[in-house]
Amino acid sequence: MNKNILGIDWGTSNRRAYLIDQSGACLAEHEDGQGMLAVGGRDKFGASLAGVLEAMQLPSDVPVIMSGMVGSASGWQEVNYLDASVPLEQLPQHLSAVTDPAWAGRSYIVPGYVYRNGASADVMRGEETQLLGAVALGHRDGWIVLPGTHSKWVLLRDGVIQSFATYMTGELFAMLSKGGTLSAMMDGDTSDAEGFATGLNQAAQNEPLSNSLFRVRAGVVSRSAAPQQAAATVSGLLIGAEFAAAARAAEGQGITVIGSPALAARYDLAARHFGLKCTVLDPHQVYCTAISKFLKA
Amino acid sequence: MNKNILGIDWGTSNRRAYLIDQSGACLAEHEDGQGMLAVGGRDKFGASLAGVLEAMQLPSDVPVIMSGMVGSASGWQEVNYLDASVPLEQLPQHLSAVTDPAWAGRSYIVPGYVYRNGASADVMRGEETQLLGAVALGHRDGWIVLPGTHSKWVLLRDGVIQSFATYMTGELFAMLSKGGTLSAMMDGDTSDAEGFATGLNQAAQNEPLSNSLFRVRAGVVSRSAAPQQAAATVSGLLIGAEFAAAARAAEGQGITVIGSPALAARYDLAARHFGLKCTVLDPHQVYCTAISKFLKA
């Protein structure tokens, strides 16, 4: 029996594959731009996956565990969301077997989660795998933050999701940088500490983003703010909006951030600003730990 | 002496010109896409203005009053913002004479306003002319709302601006429609009443837009919301954010909206939702009234 497993974080735009052994050690990795959108249709995922095995020179019988948009309605096959009340450690029992005959019996998709609160819903696909890793590493309680294009704030209790919220932080930042009123002044350093703090302070006042974003421009054209700080201020406003929404709930507990060093440093700074302790976990280690749990199951 | 005046609302993307007599009646109008960006440089505005007079077959000595981005740093000549404390009826005494020798003595730019509140600033260029018209029509007190790409909420007291706030409502809606996570589900009818009300209700909860916008998508993919209502819900979230921020301050006073029939109807609906009375003014009439005040001055 194969003692290794291939984990693939198959997102909208990118794909990352890791060969992992039972201890959670990463033996090999591969990354490419063959995200869901690039694959180009449901019937092309099988061949696309074969390309990963070939690129990594893996035997064709290696078990494959995929997470992310590969399980969405526009992915390989749609996998229903689990209700948030299903414990993260039960994820290995809820894998969806790939039905494509060429891959059946050796490849599986991890389901995402839906959190319903009255008429409102929030969803995740991919982050559940990171959360399983965090739980396996002992982070069973409190706030886990997964920053990025769609930042997630997840409240855990004994390894079970109590609630979660998604913020389009990275996506809005990219949109505002690319075009429109603010883009011309957004070529400054996004990590400028003073500009970032300005944004965090404004976010704490809970005014609508559609107003506070415009005031970044107004500050520059009325010469009360430095144009080279605008990008960092926008970043502070967007990240600050996450903290402003969750900080009261997280008071006294602190947060655990799973993110790359650059992003984690930004969130650590914001956490201090909002009076929260911040622990940082390495996303690579967290992911590999999670995938090893699927091998053992 | 020429008894008529040409008013030009010269914005970023479009330009609207109206020939107006002393009574405020509009004798002729012209609209084209020669906004600030299309003119292509400071030294091209003179020839561009000559084109308007030619297209409207006007004598070369007609006085010209321009407002909007034509007076910005990227326009014909930068006109300093007036402080919000300067009464709107004093605008005719603060016109900036065009210095271009070919146009000096017969063409003027209306200054915009800056409102400073602590370290924060907000600005307008163009809306001040509409506000002068509203004041001339007897709306000297209370909340004036100018919906659009950058919606303005202005609080007047006896014809003087007490405060104002800008919301990037139209710009964010356009960005979200054009690309990214939400765009694929935003081809529904933006005036769908139920979808719009859903957005207004969520906006009233004061959660960050970066979160509530994502939940529009989450609702659709988790099958708890109808995809054809998504565009109206996004519109309700963005317009609702304006009301959520200002409604408490406007309680018992109502608002006066200066906007096209379609937009004004949307704001009227939102106003009822938030328990505010709403009066609608025709932007064409308001603008022409304002320009006639410059002729008399």
Chai-1 contact restraints between the chains, C-beta under 6 A:
chainA,res_idxA,chainB,res_idxB,connection_type,confidence,min_distance_angstrom,max_distance_angstrom,comment,restraint_id
A,V114,B,S222,contact,1.0,0.0,6.0,A-B,restraint_1
A,S120,B,R215,contact,1.0,0.0,6.0,A-B,restraint_2
A,A121,B,A218,contact,1.0,0.0,6.0,A-B,restraint_3
A,A121,B,G219,contact,1.0,0.0,6.0,A-B,restraint_4
A,A121,B,S222,contact,1.0,0.0,6.0,A-B,restraint_5
A,A121,B,S224,contact,1.0,0.0,6.0,A-B,restraint_6
A,D122,B,R215,contact,1.0,0.0,6.0,A-B,restraint_7
A,D122,B,A218,contact,1.0,0.0,6.0,A-B,restraint_8
A,V123,B,A218,contact,1.0,0.0,6.0,A-B,restraint_9
A,V123,B,V221,contact,1.0,0.0,6.0,A-B,restraint_10
A,V123,B,S222,contact,1.0,0.0,6.0,A-B,restraint_11
A,A165,B,N211,contact,1.0,0.0,6.0,A-B,restraint_12
A,T166,B,F214,contact,1.0,0.0,6.0,A-B,restraint_13
A,Y167,B,S210,contact,1.0,0.0,6.0,A-B,restraint_14
A,Y167,B,N211,contact,1.0,0.0,6.0,A-B,restraint_15
A,M168,B,S210,contact,1.0,0.0,6.0,A-B,restraint_16
A,M168,B,L213,contact,1.0,0.0,6.0,A-B,restraint_17
A,M168,B,F214,contact,1.0,0.0,6.0,A-B,restraint_18
A,T169,B,S210,contact,1.0,0.0,6.0,A-B,restraint_19
A,E171,B,G180,contact,1.0,0.0,6.0,A-B,restraint_20
A,L172,B,S210,contact,1.0,0.0,6.0,A-B,restraint_21
A,M175,B,M175,contact,1.0,0.0,6.0,A-B,restraint_22
A,G180,B,E171,contact,1.0,0.0,6.0,A-B,restraint_23
A,P208,B,A241,contact,1.0,0.0,6.0,A-B,restraint_24
A,P208,B,A245,contact,1.0,0.0,6.0,A-B,restraint_25
A,L209,B,L209,contact,1.0,0.0,6.0,A-B,restraint_26
A,S210,B,Y167,contact,1.0,0.0,6.0,A-B,restraint_27
A,S210,B,M168,contact,1.0,0.0,6.0,A-B,restraint_28
A,S210,B,T169,contact,1.0,0.0,6.0,A-B,restraint_29
A,S210,B,L172,contact,1.0,0.0,6.0,A-B,restraint_30
A,S210,B,A241,contact,1.0,0.0,6.0,A-B,restraint_31
A,N211,B,A165,contact,1.0,0.0,6.0,A-B,restraint_32
A,N211,B,Y167,contact,1.0,0.0,6.0,A-B,restraint_33
A,L213,B,M168,contact,1.0,0.0,6.0,A-B,restraint_34
A,F214,B,T166,contact,1.0,0.0,6.0,A-B,restraint_35
A,F214,B,M168,contact,1.0,0.0,6.0,A-B,restraint_36
A,R215,B,S120,contact,1.0,0.0,6.0,A-B,restraint_37
A,R215,B,D122,contact,1.0,0.0,6.0,A-B,restraint_38
A,A218,B,A121,contact,1.0,0.0,6.0,A-B,restraint_39
A,A218,B,D122,contact,1.0,0.0,6.0,A-B,restraint_40
A,A218,B,V123,contact,1.0,0.0,6.0,A-B,restraint_41
A,G219,B,A121,contact,1.0,0.0,6.0,A-B,restraint_42
A,V221,B,V123,contact,1.0,0.0,6.0,A-B,restraint_43
A,S222,B,V114,contact,1.0,0.0,6.0,A-B,restraint_44
A,S222,B,A121,contact,1.0,0.0,6.0,A-B,restraint_45
A,S222,B,V123,contact,1.0,0.0,6.0,A-B,restraint_46
A,S224,B,A121,contact,1.0,0.0,6.0,A-B,restraint_47
A,A241,B,P208,contact,1.0,0.0,6.0,A-B,restraint_48
A,A241,B,S210,contact,1.0,0.0,6.0,A-B,restraint_49
A,A245,B,P208,contact,1.0,0.0,6.0,A-B,restraint_50
